[in-house]
Amino acid sequence: MTSTTSAFRSGFIAIVGAPNVGKSTLLNRLLAEKISITSRKPQTTRNRILGVVHRERSQMIFVDTPGIHRSGSQLNVRIVDAALAAIGDADLLLMIADAWSPDPDSENLLIENLRGQNRTVILALNKIDRIDKPSLLSQIDRWSRRFSFEAIVPISARMGTQVDVLLSAMEKVLPPGPPLFPEDAVTDAPMRFLAAEIVREKVFRYTGDEIPYATAVTVDEFNAVNDRAPVRISATIHVERDSQKGIVIGKKGGKLRQIGAAAREDLEKMMEKQVVLNLFVRVQKNWSRDGRALRKFGY
């Protein structure tokens, strides 16, 4: 091994935390590119999303995980299992906590799971742009008493505050090793998966509270013929009730057109080419409680 290789560090970092603490927002900020969908509604992230950050002396492979919380539903149990599995596979754990609006029950559950892991843990206290300094100091003191963190770094993922400090703190404790991904890699997620996630995000953004939990998206066609031709994508939005279908479609199809236009804009930015997007809505009753349907939709 050369001296250059021995000085280089690389490894997998699982981003863990309660629902809605800003895990996906932070990953997108770290990558300077959107690969993980976000919304103000909890449990937006349902699958593990991998993103690669390249630095001069390190390669950090981040795994964005679903929010860890207590739940009895089949869908949410599978979501939490995916998050807990990522903890066991990581070289380093990055825990995100909401300094502005804490969730004590989910935090306690997460700490319980961390205590059983032989892993280094760094805590990022997020949303510090929304609190004053005395509140922040109190939060740092509270967390330092609860768990032996390698470091506690206050950040704002939304504003980018202290994200560089957080990266440096993580880089120091990664194991020595060569890059594990090519230097131009950003994620290992296939474009079909990212397209489905972006459509699902727009459903979250443009419909009421009753819709997101009942929504899954499948990509039925993804046709990229050549570099000059538009990418043609057909996707189906699956809901559980006829009333939900009506909400997603909207009056004279207006809501579905709004969802499609916003999704197409994001997809064109991501792929840097024209996209033709066709969306359909299908009712599949109680799919979130059906084991076979959950497997079909990738959960």
N, C-alpha and C positions, 0 to 999 in steps of 0.2 A: 504494500500500500504506500502510495506516495504521500509526501507531506501535505500536498494540496487536498488529497482525498481525506486524510485524517483530520484536517481542519474543517472540512465540510460536515454539516449536520443535516439529517433528514428524518422524517417520521410522521406518524399519523396522530392527529390531534382531534379528539372527539369534542364537539361543542355541545354541552349539555345544560339543561336548565328547565325551569317550569314553563308552561305555555305562555307565549306572548311577552317574553322578556327581551326579545330582539336578537335571537340567534341568527335567523336568516338575514336580517338587516346587516348584522356584523359581517357575516360571510361575504355578502355582496360588496360591502365596503372594503374588505381585505383584498378581494379579487379585482376591485374596480370594474366589475362586470356582474350583470345579474344572471345568476343561475338558480337561485333559490327564491321561491315566491314568498311574498309577504302580504299581510293584511292586518287590520286591527283586531280581527277575530281569532280567538285561541284555536290551537290545533290546525293552523294553516298547513304546516309541514307534516306530512304523513309518512314519508319515506326518508331513508338516509341519503343525503346529497353530498357528493364529494367535490371539493374544490382545491386546486393546487396554487399555492403562493410561492413564487420564485424570488429568492433573494441572493445577494452576492455570495454569501457563505452558508446558505441553507435552502432546503426545499421543504415547505410545510404543507402536508396533505391534510386538509380540514374535512371533517365529516359532520355536516349539519344534521342534527337529530331532532325527532319530534319532541314536543314538550312532555316531561315526565310528570304525571299526575295520577291520582287514584280514580279508577273508573271500572265499571262492571260490564260495559257494552263490548260486544265482540270486536267491533272496529277499533275502539280505543285501547283495548287490551293488546291487540296486535301492534298498534302504533307505539305504545309504551315498551313492548317487548323489543321492537326494533331499536329504540333508543338505548335500552339497557344492554343489548347485544353489542352496540358500538363501544360502550364503556370498556368491555372486556378485551376488545381488539386493539385499543389505542396505546400509543407510547406515552401520551400526555393527555390529561383531561383539562379542558377549558370550561369552567363553570361560569355561566352568565346569570347574574341576579339583577332584579329590577330594584334599583335604589329609590325609585319614585313611588312605586306601588307594589310592595312586597306581597308574596303569596305564601304565608307561613306553612300551610299544610303541604303544598307541593315542595317547598324548600326542605321540610323535615323528611319527606320521602326520599328526596335526592341525597341528602346528607346520610341517611340510613344506608343507601346503596353505595355511596362513596366510601364509607367506613370499611366495607368489606373488600375493597379493591386495593391491591398493592400498586398504586399508580400515583405519580406526581400530579397534583391538582393546582392550577392557577385560577384565581377568582377574578372575573371582570365585573365590576359594579357598574351597570349600564344606566343610561338616562340621567347622568349627573347634570345635564343642562336644565333639568326641571326641578332641582333642589338647591338649597343654599349650603354654604360650607359647613356650618355647625351640624346640619342633618347628615351630611356626607361623613364627617368625622365620627359621628355616632354610629353610622352604619358600618364603617370600617372596624370600629372597636367591637361591635356586636358580632360581626362575622369572624374576626380573629379569635374570638373566644369559643366559637362553635366547632372550628375545624382547623387542622394544621395545614394551611395553604402554603405553597411555595412562594407565592406572591399575591398581593391584592392590588389590582390596578383599576382605578376609577376611569370610566370611559363614557363617551357618548357615541354609539354606533351611528346614529342618525347624522350627527354633525362631524364625525371623524375625530373627535377630541381624544387625544392620548392613545390612538390606535397604534401609532408607531412605537410608543413605549410598551404597549402590550406585546407587539410582535417581537421586540428585543428581549422581553422577559421570557417568552416562549422559546426563542431561538437558543438561549443560554442552556436550557435543560433538555433539548432534544439530543438523542444519541448520535454519536459520530457515524457517518455513513454517506454513500454516494447518492446522487439524485435517483429517485425511483420512477419518475415520469419524464418524458421528453420536455425540453425547455419551453415549447410552445403549448403544452397541455394546460388547460384550465379546469376541465372536469372529465370524468369518465362516463358521464350520463349521455346516452344516445339522444340525438335530436328529437326523435319521436317522443321520448319521455319528457323532454323539456317543453315541447309544443303542448302536450297534454297538461302539464303543470301550469303553463301560462294561461291557457284557456280556463282552467279551474280557478286561478287567481282572479281573473276578470269576473267570473261568476260571483266570487266572494265580494268583489268590490262593488258590483252593480245590482245586487239583489239583497233582499231583507235577511234578517237573522235566522229565519227558519230554513233557508235554502242550503247554506254551505255544508252542514253536516250530512245532508242527504245527497250530496253531489259527488260523482266520480266522472272522470273524462277518459275516453279511449280514443286513440287515433286509428281510424279505419284505413286511411290512405295517406302515404307520405311519398310523394313522387318528385324527385329532383333529377330531371332528365339530363341536363347539362348546365354549364355555368351561365349560359345566356338565358335560358328559359326560366320562367317563374317557378317557384316551388309550389306544388299543389298539395294542399292538406285538407282532408276531410276528417272531422272529429265528431264524436257523439257525447253529449252531456247527459249522464244518467241521473235521474231523480227517482224518488220513491212514491210520489203521489201525483195524481192528475192536477191538483191545485198548484203544486210546485212547478209542474211543466208550464202551466199558464203564466206563472210569475216570471220564469226564465225567458219565455218567448215574448211576453209583454203585449201591450195593445198594438194590434196590426204588425206584430213582429219587431216592434221598436227596440225592446230590451235586448233581444238576441242580436240585432244588428249592432247595438252599442257594444255588447260584449265582444262580438267578432271584430269590430273596427279597432278596439283597444288591443285585443290579442294580436291582430295582424301587425299593428304598429310595433309592438315589442318583438315579434318574430322577425320582422324585416330588419330591425336594428341588430338583432342577434346574428342573423345569417348574412346580413349585408347584401340582400337581394330581394327582389319582389316576391311576395307571397300571395297566393290565391287561397283563401280559407273558407271552407264551407262547414257550417255547424248544424247539427241536428240535435233534437231533444227527445229522449226516450224514457218512458216510465218503466222501472223495474222494481216492483213493490218490495219494500223491506230489504233491499240489497245489503244494507249495513249490518243486518242481523243474520245474513245467510252466508255460511262458511264457503260454499262453492262460489258465490258471487264475489266474496272478498278475495278469494284466490284469483279469480278471473281478472279483477281490477288491480291485482298486484300487491295486496296487503297480506 
